Amino acid sequence: MAVQPEGTPCWADAMFSDLEGAKSFYGDVLGWTFGESSSEYGNYTQAYANGKAVAAVVPPMPGQEGPSQWCLYFASPDAAATAAKIRDNGGEVLMEPMQVGEFGTMCLAREPGGAVFGVWQAGVHEGFEATSVPGAYNWAEVFTREPERTDAFLTSVFPYAAKQLEDDGVDFRVFNIGDDTVLGRMRMTDEFPPEVPSYINVYFGVDHCDEAVARATKLGAVLRFGPMSSPFGRFAALSDPQGANFSVIDITTTEGEMPTFAEA
C-alpha cells in the first residue's frame, strides 16, 4: 500500500509483558502469524494476516512495564511538524519524533482527552499492508470523557472534516479525509468505570464475530460488549488476557439502515 494521506490510521502495535502469550492469543483469535523478533529494535515483532503485515507486538523496555494497550498510529508527512501541532493544540508529546532505521519516524502523544496515540512518518515501512479483511485493521474510535477538547484537537492537528451522528441519545462523531471516513469518536458514558482512561479502540476484522468471541473468551479474554449487529457489521468489544482493549468485526454480516450524519 502506498503512503497514506495525513491523518489516516496507518499502523497499530501493542506492548505485552508476556510476548509469547500475546502471540499465541492473537494467533488463535485473529489467525495471525509472526515474523522474526528484531533484537535491534527491542524485539519488535510484526504480525501477518495471509502474509500481509497488519500489526506488531513488542515487550516493554526495562522500567517501562505497564498495562498493555493497543496504540494506533496516524500517517504524517513530517512527524516533527505534527509533534509541534500536537503541543500547540493542547496535546502532550510523550516520545519525541525518533527515526527507526530506514523504516520511518515515530512519535507518541496524548490528546487532551487522555487517549494515547502514535504518529508515523513512513520510510520503507508504509504501514498496514492490508486493511478491512479478516485479521487486519478495520476501524478505530477514540473513546473520550472530554469530546469537545478531543474534537477540537483532532481537527486542528489533522486535516479532518467532522460529522456528528444525528441521534440525541448517542454522542458520536466521525472524521473524514476527503470522501473517506477514517476515524470515529465516542463520548464515554457512566457505563465506563471511572478508572478506565480515555483510549483508542481498534477493530480487527474476523470471518465470524461470535466464533472469534468464543475463541477469545476461552483463552481468557473478557467480553466487554456484544456481539451486536449493526449496519457496519457484527462486532464485539473485548479485553485480551493481558488487559489490552480491542474489538472484532465481521463486516459481511450487517443489519439495519445506515445512520445519518450532519456537518459538525
C-alpha positions in Angstrom: 0.0 0.0 0.0 1.2 3.5 -0.8 1.9 6.1 1.9 -1.4 7.1 3.3 -2.8 10.7 3.4 -2.0 12.7 6.5 -4.2 11.7 9.4 -5.1 8.2 8.1 -4.7 5.4 10.6 -1.7 3.5 9.2 -0.3 1.1 11.9 -1.1 -0.5 15.2 1.1 -2.1 17.8 0.9 -3.1 21.5 3.4 -3.8 24.3 3.0 -7.0 26.2 5.0 -8.3 29.2 4.1 -11.8 28.1 5.0 -11.6 24.4 4.7 -15.3 23.7 1.3 -15.3 25.4 0.1 -12.4 23.2 1.4 -14.1 20.0 -0.5 -17.3 21.0 -3.7 -15.5 21.8 -3.9 -13.3 18.7 -2.7 -16.2 16.5 -5.6 -18.2 17.7 -8.2 -15.4 17.7 -7.3 -13.5 14.6 -5.2 -16.1 12.7 -2.0 -14.0 12.9 1.4 -15.4 12.1 4.5 -13.6 13.3 7.8 -12.7 11.8 11.2 -12.8 13.5 11.7 -10.6 16.5 14.1 -7.8 15.8 16.6 -7.6 18.7 18.0 -4.4 17.1 14.6 -2.7 17.7 13.7 -4.1 21.1 12.3 -7.4 19.9 9.6 -5.7 17.8 7.7 -8.5 16.1 5.4 -8.0 13.2 2.1 -9.8 12.8 0.8 -11.0 9.5 -2.6 -11.9 8.1 -2.3 -14.1 5.0 1.2 -12.9 4.6 0.4 -9.2 4.8 1.8 -7.1 7.7 -1.1 -5.9 9.8 0.2 -5.0 13.3 3.1 -5.6 15.7 3.7 -6.7 19.3 6.7 -5.8 21.4 7.9 -6.5 25.0 8.2 -3.4 27.3 11.6 -1.8 27.7 13.1 -2.4 31.2 11.4 0.0 33.6 8.6 0.8 31.2 6.3 -2.1 32.3 2.7 -1.1 32.5 -0.8 -2.1 31.4 -1.0 -3.4 27.8 -2.9 -1.3 25.3 -3.1 -1.1 21.6 -1.6 2.1 20.1 -2.9 3.4 16.8 -0.6 5.5 14.6 -1.7 8.2 12.2 0.2 9.0 9.0 2.2 12.2 8.8 4.4 13.6 6.1 6.5 15.3 8.8 6.5 13.9 12.3 8.3 16.9 13.8 5.7 19.3 12.3 2.9 17.1 13.6 4.5 17.0 17.1 4.6 20.8 17.1 0.9 20.9 16.2 0.1 18.4 19.0 1.8 20.7 21.5 0.2 23.9 20.1 -3.3 22.4 20.4 -3.2 21.2 24.0 -1.8 17.7 23.5 1.3 16.2 25.1 4.2 14.6 23.2 5.2 11.5 25.2 8.1 10.5 22.9 9.8 12.9 20.6 10.0 12.0 16.9 12.6 9.2 16.6 13.9 7.7 13.4 13.6 3.9 13.3 16.3 3.0 10.9 15.1 3.2 7.3 11.6 2.2 8.3 10.3 5.6 9.2 10.0 8.1 12.1 7.7 7.6 15.1 6.3 9.8 17.8 4.0 9.1 20.7 1.5 11.6 22.1 -1.6 12.1 24.2 -4.6 14.1 23.1 -6.2 16.5 25.6 -8.9 14.0 26.5 -6.3 11.5 27.6 -6.1 8.9 24.8 -2.5 7.9 23.7 -1.7 7.6 20.0 1.2 7.4 17.7 2.4 9.4 14.6 4.2 7.6 11.8 6.2 9.3 9.0 6.8 6.4 6.6 10.2 5.4 5.3 10.4 2.0 3.7 7.7 0.8 6.1 4.5 2.4 4.9 2.2 0.9 7.5 -0.6 -1.7 7.1 -0.1 -3.9 4.1 -3.8 -4.9 4.2 -6.9 -3.5 5.8 -10.6 -4.4 6.0 -10.0 -8.1 5.6 -10.1 -10.8 8.2 -7.2 -10.5 10.6 -6.4 -6.9 9.6 -7.2 -3.4 10.9 -10.7 -2.3 10.0 -11.7 0.7 12.1 -11.0 2.7 15.2 -12.8 5.0 17.6 -11.4 7.5 20.2 -13.3 6.9 23.5 -13.1 10.1 25.5 -14.7 11.7 28.5 -14.0 15.2 27.1 -15.3 15.1 23.5 -15.2 18.8 23.0 -11.5 19.0 23.7 -10.8 15.9 21.7 -12.8 17.0 18.7 -11.1 20.4 18.6 -7.7 18.8 18.9 -8.2 16.2 16.1 -9.4 18.8 13.6 -6.6 21.1 14.4 -3.8 18.6 14.2 -5.0 16.6 11.2 -6.9 17.7 8.0 -10.2 16.2 9.2 -13.7 17.3 8.4 -16.1 16.3 11.2 -19.7 14.9 11.0 -21.9 14.4 14.0 -24.3 11.4 14.3 -27.9 12.7 14.2 -29.0 10.9 17.4 -29.8 12.7 20.7 -29.1 9.5 22.7 -25.5 9.0 21.5 -22.7 11.5 21.2 -20.7 10.0 18.3 -18.7 11.8 15.6 -16.7 10.7 12.6 -13.8 12.3 10.9 -13.3 12.4 7.1 -10.3 12.9 4.9 -11.9 13.9 1.6 -14.7 11.4 1.0 -13.1 8.7 3.2 -14.3 8.3 6.8 -11.2 7.3 8.7 -11.9 7.6 12.5 -14.8 7.7 15.0 -15.1 9.5 18.4 -17.4 8.2 21.1 -18.2 10.0 24.4 -17.5 7.7 27.3 -20.7 7.3 29.4 -21.1 6.4 33.0 -21.1 2.7 32.0 -17.3 3.0 31.8 -15.7 2.7 35.3 -14.0 5.9 36.3 -10.6 4.2 36.5 -10.8 3.4 32.8 -8.9 6.2 31.0 -9.7 7.6 27.5 -8.3 5.3 24.8 -8.5 4.4 21.1 -10.4 1.3 20.4 -9.0 -0.6 17.5 -11.2 -3.0 15.4 -9.8 -6.1 13.7 -11.7 -7.9 11.1 -12.8 -11.5 11.5 -14.7 -14.1 9.4 -17.3 -14.7 12.1 -17.8 -12.4 15.1 -19.4 -14.9 17.5 -16.8 -17.6 16.8 -14.0 -15.1 17.4 -15.5 -14.1 20.7 -15.9 -17.7 21.7 -12.2 -18.4 20.9 -11.1 -15.2 22.7 -13.1 -15.8 25.9 -12.0 -19.5 26.1 -8.4 -18.2 26.1 -9.0 -15.8 29.0 -10.3 -12.6 27.3 -13.1 -10.6 28.9 -16.2 -9.8 26.7 -17.0 -6.1 27.3 -19.8 -5.5 24.8 -21.7 -7.5 22.2 -21.7 -9.4 20.0 -24.1 -6.9 18.3 -25.2 -6.5 14.7 -25.1 -3.0 13.1 -25.3 -1.5 9.6 -21.4 -1.7 9.6 -21.1 -5.3 10.6 -21.4 -7.6 13.6 -18.9 -6.6 16.3 -17.9 -7.1 19.9 -15.5 -5.4 22.3 -13.0 -7.4 24.3 -10.1 -7.1 26.7 -7.3 -9.6 26.0 -5.8 -11.7 28.8 -3.2 -9.0 29.4 -5.8 -6.2 29.6 -5.5 -4.6 26.2 -8.8 -3.5 24.8 -9.7 -4.3 21.2 -12.8 -5.1 19.1 -13.6 -7.7 16.4 -15.9 -7.1 13.5 -17.4 -9.1 10.7 -18.2 -6.6 8.0 -20.1 -9.1 5.9 -22.9 -9.5 8.5 -24.8 -6.2 8.5 -28.2 -5.3 9.9 -30.3 -2.1 9.9 -30.2 1.1 8.0 -27.1 3.3 7.8 -27.2 6.2 10.3 -27.3 9.8 9.2 -24.6 12.3 10.0 -24.6 16.1 9.8 -21.7 18.5 9.3 -20.3 19.3 12.7 
